[in-house]
Amino acid sequence: MQADTAARRDEMMDPKTMGKQVMDFYKTAFDNSYGAMMMLQEQMERMGAMYWGQMVNLPEEAKKGLTEWTKSYKKNCEDFKKAGAVNCTVTFSPFFLYGKR
């Protein structure tokens, strides 16, 4: 029983394990924050589209421009998420690969 506890404590205190746990936490926090941001953005996009659609005096060119703007925003958000995932992997992967030969 004590050997099991000591082995678990040693495993938890291993720098690689601790580093991996920290990175998993950061990735989860980033993913959750990004998901909340996108949910809010999608809700605002739906509300804006409803509002713009009901505006009689808004020219079609303006509606088209607003639609393009929201598409551009969504694409940039996706690029931001990809960049965050790539940077996290590139930055911290050497720490987890160290000592493996």
Secondary structure, 3 states (H helix, E strand, C coil): CHHHHHHHHHHHHCHHHHHHHHHHHHHHHHHHHHHHHHHHHHHHHHHHHHHHHHCCCCCHHHHHHHHHHHHHHHHHHHHHHHHHHHHHHHHHHHHHHCCCC
